[in-house]
């Protein structure tokens, strides 16, 4: 009877752990500190193992991620002002907080947030846990891009 109990407990624990890791992988499917999924006709994932610049001080939070691609670079930048602690911040043209997506390569383009959110779960001097959903518009090509992602620094 005790062997059956131990085996059942082991199977249940294995199932719980596998479900937990699957949900984490779905939210953060790459090795690194930054993940962004660009959702368009040809979806693209951007993963980065480093943060180029991060500062949380007084009432500001700034983040910049640079990812080298085969055809150039992708830069994601966000600035939250005023930053008041963990919360969901609205992004877009009518808010002080903003973000941009810069694509450098054969055809440079600068995308500005038209709307979106940046949810800070934790922000300290050397730690940031956040997720975002944004809609950006190209400066030159006027293309609209939907993207979402996470930061785990």
Buried (B, 14 or more C-beta within 10 A) or exposed (E): EEEEEEEEEEEEEEEEEEEEEEEEEEEBEBEBBBBBBBEEEEEEEBBBEEBBEBEBEEEEBBBBBBBEEEEBEBBBBBBBBEBEEEEEBEBBEEBEBBBBBBBBEEEEBBBBBBBBBBBBBEBEEEEBBBBBBBBBBBBEEEEEBBBBBBBBB
